[in-house]
Amino acid sequence: MRKFTRAIIFMVSVLTTYLLTGLLEEKMLSQTEAFRPITATLLGMVIIVMVFVPVFAYTERITEAVIKAGLQQTKSGAGKILGVAIFTVIIFVILFAIYLNRWFDKSILEVFNAALSK
């Protein structure tokens, strides 16, 4: 169970960090008109490394704390295995909804309504 929890923490940390760095990338790319492409690319690469490493470390700590607290709650309410399963599904549904919105500007309800109406 410990390895499973670590895997969940790692996956959620990576997905959350990617979202945060994606937002940073959007902001940075919107400002690149002031620079030549080579300068903007080099600056972007340096900024991504300088930001990604601490953001990932910080996100991993926060994610670990949130997941452990959530797992404790669901374990006490639904049992150990079922609690972990429910919490894992909830976390990934939330992340799925955020990614779906960012990449396709759609909500889960829109997508499921469209799928059910076919």
C-alpha positions in Angstrom: 0.0 0.0 0.0 2.9 2.3 0.7 4.3 2.0 -2.8 0.9 2.6 -4.3 0.5 5.8 -2.2 4.0 7.0 -3.3 3.0 6.3 -6.9 -0.1 8.3 -6.6 1.8 11.2 -4.9 4.3 11.2 -7.7 1.7 11.1 -10.5 -0.4 13.9 -9.0 2.8 16.0 -8.4 3.9 15.6 -12.0 0.5 16.4 -13.4 0.0 19.4 -11.0 3.5 20.7 -11.7 2.9 20.4 -15.5 -0.2 22.6 -15.1 1.6 25.2 -13.2 4.6 25.4 -15.6 2.1 25.4 -18.5 0.5 28.6 -17.1 4.0 30.1 -16.7 4.8 29.1 -20.2 1.7 30.8 -21.6 2.5 34.0 -19.7 6.1 33.9 -20.9 5.3 33.2 -24.5 2.8 36.1 -24.6 5.7 38.4 -23.7 8.2 37.1 -26.4 7.4 39.7 -29.0 10.0 41.9 -27.2 12.8 39.4 -27.9 14.3 37.7 -30.9 13.3 34.0 -31.2 16.8 32.8 -30.1 16.9 35.1 -27.1 13.3 34.3 -26.1 14.0 30.5 -26.5 17.1 30.6 -24.3 15.4 32.8 -21.7 12.4 30.5 -21.7 14.5 27.4 -21.2 16.4 28.9 -18.3 13.2 30.2 -16.7 11.5 26.8 -17.1 14.5 25.0 -15.3 14.7 27.6 -12.6 11.0 27.5 -12.0 10.2 23.8 -12.6 12.6 22.3 -10.1 11.4 24.3 -7.0 7.8 24.2 -8.2 8.0 20.4 -8.5 9.6 20.0 -5.1 7.0 22.4 -3.5 4.1 20.7 -5.3 5.3 17.3 -4.3 5.3 18.3 -0.6 1.8 19.9 -0.8 0.5 17.0 -2.8 1.9 14.5 -0.3 0.3 16.3 2.6 -3.1 16.6 0.9 -3.1 13.0 -0.3 -2.1 11.7 3.1 -4.8 13.8 4.8 -7.4 12.7 2.3 -6.4 9.0 2.6 -6.8 9.2 6.3 -10.2 10.6 5.9 -11.4 8.1 3.4 -9.7 5.2 5.2 -11.6 6.0 8.4 -14.9 6.4 6.6 -14.9 3.7 3.9 -12.2 1.2 4.9 -8.6 1.1 3.9 -8.7 -0.3 0.4 -12.0 1.2 -0.7 -11.0 4.6 0.8 -7.8 4.7 -1.1 -9.6 3.7 -4.3 -12.3 6.4 -3.8 -9.7 9.1 -3.0 -7.6 8.1 -6.0 -10.5 8.3 -8.4 -11.6 11.7 -7.0 -8.1 13.2 -7.4 -7.7 11.9 -10.9 -11.2 13.1 -11.9 -10.4 16.6 -10.6 -7.1 16.6 -12.6 -8.8 15.2 -15.7 -11.4 18.0 -15.5 -8.7 20.6 -15.2 -6.7 19.2 -18.1 -9.8 18.8 -20.3 -10.7 22.5 -19.6 -7.1 23.7 -20.3 -6.6 21.7 -23.5 -10.0 21.7 -25.0 -11.9 24.4 -23.2 -14.6 21.9 -22.3 -16.1 20.7 -19.0 -16.6 17.1 -18.0 -20.4 17.6 -18.2 -20.2 18.9 -21.7 -18.1 15.9 -22.9 -20.3 13.3 -21.1 -23.5 15.0 -22.3 -22.2 14.9 -25.9 -21.1 11.3 -25.6 -24.5 10.2 -24.1 -26.5 12.1 -26.8 -24.8 10.1 -29.6 
